[in-house]
């Protein structure tokens, strides 16, 4: 009770509210400026937080909250302009098609609602889970992380709507590309690893940008709705999907709690699980609002999952939380049982702040999105003349050299060919993202237990059995859907 009183007492301090508003502002910057991300913003803010903020509770909470809310507004460029980041690939896949139907305002309103609720649900789960998280997190070693990645790979079936064989081939190519490197992994390719952000931009964004620019038409179809009323209607729809938000938030917390599983993996796995649990799978890939919400509700909740191993064990659940551990050391705050003891007020204040910051940033999005959505009515050659160079700049910033642009353009040609001939691109990106996680963690585990011993660890074996069962079930159901489906009238919008 004393910890709760101490934590809520910060709400009466002006310093706390200044820090909260500053955090929201930094999150907006991280979302709006190409090449920026939460990790970079937190790295820049870290010295200021440590040197200028005296109270460790406010300092640590402010730094952690940058990561906790930075996933809300990054949906805007993915939906409106067709420029995805690592964490908004599904949002682009489904949401940009909705924008092309004139539903950008409605889609973003729903995203803000589920992002806020997902962040709040994740914060509540964080409070409940910290006391029991330690044994669970300790059981997840290298082999268990690799096995979790295998669960994601079997989800390729779900993402290969009406094109199972093509989806498997695309996933295989993605895995081969993801294995390129010189670090002694299972590869014969003597090259440096393929950078993720330029690969994503080339495979997903560039084909859409070229398509719209050549067509000389705006993103949105004629007759789209862009008023604040439409944004609020979308938000009401998002709130009405609260059972789904709760389910996907739990998935997001679970995946976020596994160290080494990044935003892109959470994005695709939450989307795949959502499809698996939906009866009518034919709607996905064509502009499904529920598909967007599957990923967005999990993305904000995953930050609470990443906080679990960070606070309970001092093991960062994500790169951004590694910076929180650095700040904890600077402030003399030790992770572990003390986060529910002497420093329990910091944990409680973090939960309160995550909830408040998600509400504030979602409210800001609701306020301005009606006007932003009108960008989709501008003829795309005008927008493309700005966005395409910005996209290439993002690729350059990611690699700090011209290689990022070369990869984006080269993969972009492949993306255009796949789009033209109806080859699904999501399985390729999922294979590309997951195979390094599976491979690296399995090799690290094999160095300790041996290849067979690594696979025979009880939790690892259980996860692999679940993966095989899910794979067989999904293959059977999707094969039925594939055999019973009629050919699509056009492959122009194929994903």
C-alpha positions in Angstrom: 0.0 0.0 0.0 2.9 2.4 0.8 4.3 1.7 -2.7 1.0 2.6 -4.3 0.7 5.8 -2.3 4.3 6.8 -3.2 3.7 6.0 -6.9 0.4 8.0 -7.1 2.1 10.8 -5.3 4.2 11.5 -8.3 1.0 12.4 -10.2 0.9 15.7 -8.2 4.4 16.7 -9.2 4.9 19.1 -12.1 8.2 17.4 -13.0 6.4 14.1 -13.7 3.9 15.7 -16.1 6.7 17.6 -17.9 8.6 14.3 -18.3 5.4 12.6 -19.5 4.7 15.2 -22.2 8.3 15.2 -23.2 8.1 11.4 -23.7 5.0 11.7 -25.9 6.8 14.4 -27.9 9.9 12.2 -28.4 7.6 9.3 -29.4 6.0 11.4 -32.1 9.5 12.3 -33.4 10.5 8.7 -33.5 7.4 7.9 -35.5 7.3 10.8 -37.9 11.0 11.3 -38.9 12.3 8.6 -41.4 15.3 6.7 -40.1 14.4 7.5 -36.5 13.2 4.8 -34.1 12.6 4.4 -30.4 16.1 3.0 -29.8 17.9 5.9 -31.4 15.6 8.5 -29.5 16.2 6.7 -26.2 20.0 6.6 -26.8 20.0 10.3 -27.4 17.8 11.0 -24.4 19.8 8.7 -22.0 22.5 11.2 -21.0 19.9 13.9 -20.3 17.8 11.5 -18.2 20.7 10.3 -16.1 22.4 13.7 -15.6 19.4 16.1 -15.4 16.7 14.1 -13.6 17.4 13.5 -9.9 14.6 11.2 -9.0 15.3 7.7 -10.4 11.6 6.8 -10.5 10.8 9.7 -12.9 14.0 9.2 -14.9 13.6 5.4 -15.4 9.9 5.6 -16.1 10.3 8.4 -18.6 13.0 6.5 -20.5 11.0 3.2 -20.5 7.9 4.9 -21.7 9.5 6.2 -24.9 9.7 2.5 -25.9 6.3 1.8 -24.6 4.4 4.3 -26.7 6.5 4.6 -29.8 4.5 2.0 -31.7 1.3 4.0 -31.9 1.9 6.8 -34.4 4.3 4.8 -36.6 1.2 3.4 -38.3 0.5 6.8 -40.0 3.2 6.5 -42.7 2.5 2.8 -43.2 -1.3 3.4 -43.8 -1.3 6.7 -45.5 1.9 6.7 -47.6 2.8 3.0 -47.9 6.1 3.3 -46.0 6.3 0.5 -43.4 8.9 0.1 -40.6 10.0 -3.2 -39.0 7.0 -3.0 -36.6 4.3 -2.0 -39.1 4.6 -4.5 -41.9 1.2 -6.0 -41.3 -0.3 -2.5 -40.8 1.1 -1.6 -44.3 0.0 -4.9 -45.8 -3.7 -4.6 -44.8 -4.0 -0.9 -43.8 -2.6 0.7 -46.9 -5.1 -1.3 -49.0 -7.8 0.1 -46.8 -6.4 3.6 -47.4 -6.6 2.9 -51.1 -10.3 2.2 -50.6 -10.8 5.6 -48.9 -10.9 4.2 -45.4 -7.7 5.7 -44.0 -9.4 7.8 -41.3 -11.5 4.9 -40.1 -8.5 2.6 -40.1 -6.3 4.9 -38.1 -9.0 5.6 -35.6 -9.4 1.9 -34.9 -5.6 1.6 -34.6 -5.4 4.3 -32.0 -8.1 2.7 -29.9 -6.6 -0.8 -29.9 -3.1 0.5 -29.4 -4.2 2.4 -26.3 -6.1 -0.6 -25.0 -3.3 -3.0 -25.8 -0.8 -0.8 -23.9 -3.1 -0.6 -20.9 -3.8 -4.4 -20.9 -0.1 -5.1 -21.2 0.6 -2.8 -18.3 -1.9 -4.6 -16.1 -0.5 -8.0 -17.1 3.0 -6.6 -16.2 1.9 -6.0 -12.6 0.3 -9.5 -12.3 3.1 -11.3 -14.1 6.3 -9.9 -12.4 6.0 -12.0 -9.2 5.7 -15.2 -11.2 7.8 -14.3 -14.3 11.2 -15.2 -13.0 11.0 -19.0 -13.2 9.3 -18.8 -16.7 11.9 -16.4 -18.1 14.8 -18.5 -16.7 13.5 -21.6 -18.5 13.6 -19.8 -21.9 17.2 -20.4 -23.1 18.7 -20.4 -26.6 16.9 -23.6 -27.7 13.5 -22.5 -26.5 13.9 -19.2 -28.5 14.9 -21.2 -31.6 11.8 -23.4 -31.1 9.6 -20.4 -30.8 11.0 -19.2 -34.1 10.0 -22.5 -35.6 6.4 -21.9 -34.5 6.6 -18.7 -36.6 7.9 -20.5 -39.6 5.1 -23.0 -39.7 2.7 -20.0 -39.7 3.8 -19.5 -43.4 0.8 -21.5 -44.4 -1.6 -18.9 -42.9 0.1 -16.1 -44.8 -0.1 -18.0 -48.2 -3.7 -17.3 -48.9 -4.9 -19.2 -52.0 -1.2 -19.9 -53.0 0.2 -22.4 -50.6 3.0 -23.8 -52.8 4.0 -20.3 -53.9 4.0 -19.3 -50.3 6.3 -22.1 -49.2 8.7 -21.3 -52.1 8.7 -17.6 -51.2 9.4 -18.5 -47.5 12.3 -20.8 -48.6 13.8 -18.0 -50.7 13.4 -15.6 -47.7 15.1 -18.0 -45.4 18.0 -18.4 -47.8 18.4 -14.7 -48.1 18.2 -14.4 -44.3 21.1 -16.8 -43.9 23.5 -14.7 -45.9 26.5 -13.8 -43.7 30.0 -14.6 -42.6 29.5 -15.4 -39.0 29.9 -19.2 -39.2 26.2 -20.0 -39.6 24.7 -22.6 -41.9 25.5 -20.7 -45.1 27.8 -20.9 -48.1 27.3 -17.2 -49.0 30.5 -15.2 -48.3 28.7 -11.9 -48.0 27.7 -9.5 -45.2 24.1 -10.1 -43.9 21.2 -8.6 -45.7 19.9 -5.5 -43.9 16.4 -5.9 -42.6 14.9 -2.4 -43.1 16.1 -2.0 -46.8 14.8 -5.5 -47.5 11.4 -4.7 -46.0 11.2 -1.4 -47.9 12.2 -3.0 -51.2 9.9 -6.0 -50.9 6.8 -4.2 -49.6 7.0 -0.4 -50.0 8.7 0.2 -53.3 6.4 -1.9 -55.5 3.4 0.0 -54.1 5.0 3.3 -54.5 6.0 2.6 -58.1 2.5 1.2 -58.8 0.7 4.3 -57.5 3.2 6.7 -59.1 2.8 5.2 -62.5 -1.0 5.1 -62.2 -1.0 8.9 -61.6 -3.9 8.6 -59.2 -4.2 9.4 -55.5 -3.9 6.7 -52.8 -7.6 6.8 -51.9 -10.4 6.0 -54.2 -13.0 8.7 -54.9 -15.6 9.2 -52.2 -13.4 8.4 -49.2 -14.4 9.6 -45.7 -11.8 11.8 -44.0 -13.7 13.6 -41.2 -13.0 13.4 -37.5 -16.4 11.7 -37.2 -15.0 8.9 -39.3 -11.9 8.7 -37.1 -14.1 8.4 -34.0 -16.3 5.8 -35.7 -13.1 3.7 -36.3 -12.1 4.2 -32.7 -15.5 2.9 -31.6 -15.1 -0.2 -33.8 -11.7 -0.8 -32.3 -13.1 -0.6 -28.7 -15.9 -3.0 -29.7 -13.3 -5.6 -30.5 -12.1 -5.7 -26.9 -12.2 -9.6 -26.6 -9.8 -9.8 -29.6 -7.7 -7.0 -28.1 -7.4 -8.9 -24.8 -6.4 -12.1 -26.6 -3.8 -10.4 -28.9 -2.4 -8.4 -26.0 -1.7 -11.6 -24.1 0.1 -13.0 -27.2 2.0 -9.7 -27.5 3.1 -9.8 -23.8 4.2 -13.5 -24.2 6.3 -12.8 -27.3 7.7 -9.6 -25.9 8.9 -11.4 -22.8 11.1 -13.7 -24.8 14.5 -11.9 -25.1 15.7 -11.7 -28.7 12.2 -11.7 -30.4 11.9 -8.3 -32.2 9.1 -6.1 -33.2 8.9 -7.6 -36.7 8.4 -11.1 -35.3 5.7 -10.0 -32.9 4.0 -8.2 -35.9 3.8 -11.3 -38.1 3.2 -13.9 -35.4 0.3 -12.0 -33.8 -1.2 -11.5 -37.3 -0.8 -15.2 -38.1 -2.3 -16.3 -34.7 -5.2 -13.9 -35.3 -5.9 -15.4 -38.7 -5.6 -18.9 -37.3 -8.3 -18.1 -34.8 -10.6 -16.6 -37.3 -13.2 -18.7 -39.2 -13.4 -16.8 -42.4 -9.8 -16.5 -43.6 -10.6 -15.3 -47.1 -10.8 -11.6 -46.1 -7.1 -11.3 -45.2 -4.6 -9.9 -47.6 -7.2 -7.8 -49.3 -7.5 -5.0 -46.8 -8.7 -6.4 -43.5 -9.2 -4.1 -40.6 -9.2 -6.9 -38.2 -5.8 -8.0 -39.7 -4.4 -4.6 -38.8 -5.8 -4.8 -35.3 -4.4 -8.2 -34.7 -0.9 -6.8 -35.1 -1.4 -3.3 -33.5 -2.9 -4.5 -30.3 0.0 -7.0 -29.8 2.6 -4.4 -30.7 1.9 -2.0 -27.8 1.3 -4.9 -25.3 4.7 -6.4 -26.2 6.5 -3.6 -24.4 5.1 -4.8 -21.1 6.3 -8.2 -22.0 9.8 -6.9 -22.7 9.7 -5.1 -19.4 9.2 -8.4 -17.6 12.7 -9.9 -17.9 14.2 -6.5 -17.7 12.7 -5.7 -14.3 12.6 -9.2 -12.9 16.1 -10.4 -14.0 17.9 -7.5 -15.5 17.8 -9.3 -18.9 16.7 -6.8 -21.5 13.6 -8.1 -23.4 14.4 -5.8 -26.4 17.2 -3.5 -27.4 15.4 -0.5 -26.1 15.1 -2.1 -22.7 18.9 -2.6 -22.6 19.1 1.2 -22.4 16.7 1.1 -19.4 19.1 -1.4 -17.7 22.0 1.0 -18.3 19.9 3.8 -16.7 19.0 1.5 -13.8 22.7 0.9 -13.2 23.4 4.7 -13.4 20.7 5.4 -10.8 21.8 2.6 -8.5 18.6 0.6 -9.0 19.0 -3.1 -9.1 16.5 -5.3 -11.1 15.0 -8.3 -9.5 13.0 -8.9 -6.3 13.6 -5.3 -5.2 11.4 -4.1 -8.0 8.5 -5.5 -5.9 10.1 -4.6 -2.6 12.0 -1.4 -1.9 11.6 -0.1 -5.5 8.0 -1.3 -6.0 6.9 2.3 -6.4 9.0 2.5 -9.6 7.2 -0.5 -11.1 3.8 0.8 -10.1 4.6 4.3 -11.5 5.8 2.6 -14.8 2.5 0.8 -15.1 0.5 4.0 -14.5 2.7 6.0 -16.9 2.5 3.4 -19.7 -1.3 3.6 -19.4 -1.5 7.4 -19.3 1.0 7.9 -22.1 -0.8 5.5 -24.4 -4.0 7.4 -23.8 -2.4 10.8 -24.4 -0.6 9.7 -27.6 -3.7 8.0 -29.0 -5.8 11.0 -28.1 -3.4 13.2 -30.1 -3.7 10.8 -33.0 -7.5 11.0 -32.9 -7.3 14.8 -32.9 -5.2 15.2 -36.0 -5.8 12.2 -38.2 -8.9 13.6 -39.9 -6.7 16.2 -41.6 -3.7 13.9 -42.2 -5.9 11.3 -43.9 -6.6 13.9 -46.7 -3.0 13.3 -47.9 -4.4 10.2 -49.6 -6.4 12.4 -51.9 -3.3 14.1 -53.4 -2.2 12.6 -56.8 0.5 10.2 -56.0 3.2 11.5 -58.3 3.4 14.5 -56.1 3.6 12.5 -52.9 5.9 9.8 -54.5 8.4 12.5 -55.6 8.9 13.1 -51.8 8.3 9.6 -50.3 10.5 7.6 -52.7 13.6 9.7 -51.9 12.7 9.6 -48.2 12.4 5.8 -48.4 15.8 5.5 -50.0 17.2 7.8 -47.3 15.8 5.5 -44.6 17.6 2.6 -46.3 20.8 4.6 -46.4 20.5 5.6 -42.7 19.9 2.0 -41.7 23.2 0.8 -43.2 25.1 4.1 -43.1 26.2 3.5 -46.6 25.0 3.1 -50.2 24.5 -0.6 -49.7 21.1 0.0 -48.1 19.8 1.8 -51.3 21.2 -0.9 -53.5 19.4 -3.6 -51.5 16.2 -1.7 -51.5 16.3 -1.2 -55.2 17.4 -4.8 -56.0 14.8 -6.4 -53.7 12.2 -3.9 -55.1 12.6 -5.4 -58.5 11.9 -8.8 -57.0 8.9 -7.4 -55.2 7.5 -5.9 -58.4 7.8 -9.3 -60.1 6.1 -11.1 -57.2 3.3 -8.5 -57.1 2.8 -8.8 -60.9 2.5 -12.6 -60.9 0.6 -13.1 -57.6 3.4 -14.5 -55.4 2.6 -13.8 -51.7 5.3 -11.6 -50.1 4.5 -12.0 -46.4 5.9 -15.6 -46.3 9.2 -14.4 -47.7 9.6 -11.7 -45.1 8.6 -14.0 -42.3 11.2 -16.6 -43.4 13.8 -13.8 -43.8 13.2 -12.4 -40.3 12.9 -15.7 -38.4 15.6 -17.9 -39.8 18.5 -15.9 -38.2 16.8 -16.1 -34.9 16.2 -19.9 -35.2 19.7 -20.6 -36.6 21.8 -18.4 -34.2 20.0 -19.5 -31.1 20.1 -23.2 -32.1 23.8 -23.0 -32.7 24.4 -21.3 -29.4 22.3 -24.0 -27.6 24.1 -26.8 -29.5 27.4 -25.5 -28.3 26.2 -26.2 -24.8 24.0 -29.2 -25.1 24.8 -30.7 -28.5 22.4 -30.7 -31.5 20.4 -33.6 -30.2 20.5 -32.5 -26.5 19.3 -29.1 -27.5 16.2 -30.5 -29.2 15.5 -32.8 -26.3 15.2 -30.2 -23.6 11.6 -30.6 -22.2 10.3 -27.1 -23.0 12.0 -27.1 -26.4 10.5 -30.5 -27.3 7.0 -29.3 -26.2 7.2 -26.2 -28.3 8.3 -28.1 -31.3 5.5 -30.6 -30.9 3.0 -27.7 -30.7 4.6 -26.2 -33.8 4.2 -29.4 -35.8 0.6 -29.8 -34.6 -0.2 -26.2 -35.5 1.5 -26.6 -38.9 -0.5 -29.8 -39.8 -3.8 -28.2 -38.7 -3.1 -25.0 -40.7 -1.9 -26.8 -43.8 -5.0 -28.9 -43.8 -7.4 -26.0 -43.3 -5.6 -23.7 -45.8 -5.4 -26.4 -48.4 -9.1 -26.8 -48.3 -9.5 -23.1 -48.6 -7.0 -23.1 -51.5 -8.8 -25.9 -53.4 -12.2 -24.4 -52.9 -11.2 -20.8 -53.8 -12.0 -19.3 -57.2 -9.2 -17.6 -59.0 -8.8 -13.9 -58.2 -9.8 -11.6 -61.1 -6.6 -9.7 -61.0 -3.2 -10.1 -59.4 -2.5 -6.3 -59.4 -3.2 -6.0 -55.7 -1.8 -9.4 -54.7 0.2 -9.4 -51.5 
